[in-house]
Amino acid sequence: MRQTVRDGMHILPIGDHHIAAYDQIPLYADHRGPFDRLILATALVEKMPVISADGHFHRYNDVVEIIW
């Protein structure tokens, strides 16, 4: 944890407002991972981009900015 602070990062706690945004993330038949959708919902609420090499994430670029 200390290394993340030295690197200028912080841990973002998941709150009810992140869970509430879960339904705003499109559900695709071949990409239904609940944790991926939670990452996307959190990014949506926080207005933060997502950095991911996951090949499915590009589909969500109209909802959340996807980098990579």
Contact map, one row per residue, 1 for C-alpha under 8 A:
11111000000000000000000000000000000000000000000000000000000000000000
11111100000000000000000000000000000000000000000000000000000000000000
11111110000000000000000000000000000000000000000000000000000000000000
11111111110000000000000000000000000000000000000000000000000000000000
11111111110000000000000000000000000000000000000000000000000000000000
01111111100000000000000000000000000000000000000000000000000000000000
00111111100000000000000000000000000000000000000000000000000000000000
00011111110000000000000000000000000000000000000000000000000000000000
00011111111000000000000000000000000000000000000000000000000000000000
00011001111100000000000000000000000000000000000000000000000000000000
00000000111110000000000000000000000000000000000000000000000000000000
00000000011111000000000000000000000000000000000000000000000000000000
00000000001111100000000000000000000000000000000000000000000000000000
00000000000111110110000000000000000000000100000000000000000000000000
00000000000011111110000000000000000000000000000000000000000000000000
00000000000001111111000000000000000000000000000000000000000000000000
00000000000000111111100000000000000000000000100000000000000000000000
00000000000001111111110000000000000001001100100000000000000000000000
00000000000001111111110000000000000001001100000000000000000000000000
00000000000000011111111000000000000000000000000000000000000000000000
00000000000000001111111110000000000000001101100000000000000000000000
00000000000000000111111110000000000011011000000000000000000000000000
00000000000000000001111111000000000000000000000000000000000000000000
00000000000000000000111111000000000000001000000000000000000000000000
00000000000000000000111111100000000010011000000000000000000100100000
00000000000000000000001111110000000000000000000000000000000100000000
00000000000000000000000011111011000000000000000000000000000000000000
00000000000000000000000001111111000000000000000000000000000000000000
00000000000000000000000000111111000000000000000000000000000000000000
00000000000000000000000000011111000000000000000000000000000000000000
00000000000000000000000000111111100000000000000000000001000000000000
00000000000000000000000000111111110110000000000000000000000000000000
00000000000000000000000000000011111110000000000000000000000000000000
00000000000000000000000000000001111111000000000000000000000000000000
00000000000000000000000000000000111111100000000000000000000000000000
00000000000000000000000000000001111111110000000000000000000000000000
00000000000000000000010010000001111111111000000000000000000000000000
00000000000000000110010000000000011111111100000000000000000000000000
00000000000000000000000000000000001111111110000001000000000000000000
00000000000000000000010010000000000111111111000001000000000000010000
00000000000000000110110110000000000011111111100000000000000000000000
00000000000001000110100000000000000001111111110000000000000000000000
00000000000000000000000000000000000000111111111111000000000000010000
00000000000000000000100000000000000000011111111100000000000000110000
00000000000000001100100000000000000000001111111100000000000000000000
00000000000000000000000000000000000000000111111100000000000000000000
00000000000000000000000000000000000000000011111110000000000000010000
00000000000000000000000000000000000000000011111111000000000000011000
00000000000000000000000000000000000000000010001111100000000000011110
00000000000000000000000000000000000000110010000111110000000000011110
00000000000000000000000000000000000000000000000011111000000000000111
00000000000000000000000000000000000000000000000001111100100000000111
00000000000000000000000000000000000000000000000000111110100000000001
00000000000000000000000000000000000000000000000000011111100000000000
00000000000000000000000000000000000000000000000000001111110000000000
00000000000000000000000000000010000000000000000000000111111000000000
00000000000000000000000000000000000000000000000000011111111110000100
00000000000000000000000000000000000000000000000000000011111110000100
00000000000000000000000000000000000000000000000000000001111111000000
00000000000000000000000011000000000000000000000000000000111111111100
00000000000000000000000000000000000000000000000000000000111111111100
00000000000000000000000000000000000000000000000000000000001111111000
00000000000000000000000010000000000000000001000000000000000111111000
00000000000000000000000000000000000000010011001111000000000111111100
00000000000000000000000000000000000000000000000111000000000111111110
00000000000000000000000000000000000000000000000011110000110110011111
00000000000000000000000000000000000000000000000011110000000000001111
00000000000000000000000000000000000000000000000000111000000000000111
